[in-house]
Amino acid sequence: MVGLAWGLAAVFLLVTILSPDPMSRVFLGLAALIQIGLGAYGTLVRPRLLVDDSGLTVRTLNGTHRLPWHEVKVRITRTRRLGRETPTLELDWRHGEDEQLFVLTTLDLGTDPRDVADVLHALRP
């Protein structure tokens, strides 16, 4: 998907440059900027989830978050949208009074969140 975003950005940029109509250039340029943003996001935050013996590491635009196993609850939630049920992996982190919820989708994980949850539960000490 990240490669597709970069490819579409290149196509939009090329069509923007070759377009004779000024209004088309504006809209295609805007589309190119959006695609560049999506490609950059996908490139900068991958991989979203890393796992080792001491816990989980989640990458976001705000940086890398280290989550020890004993501070994280892992669960699957199912959301119904447009008549289709989609699973998401929720990592509920709590340390003292600080807490944060990380929601990872199939796109973020590259596979079914249910499979990732099963692996996380098996690896958890």
Secondary structure, 3 states (H helix, E strand, C coil): CHHHHHHHHHHHHHHHHHCCCHHHHHHHHHHHHHHHHHHHHHHHCCCCEEEECCEEEEEECCEEEEEEHHHEEEEEEEEEECCEEEEEEEEEEEECCEEEEEEECHHHHCCCHHHHHHHHHHHCC
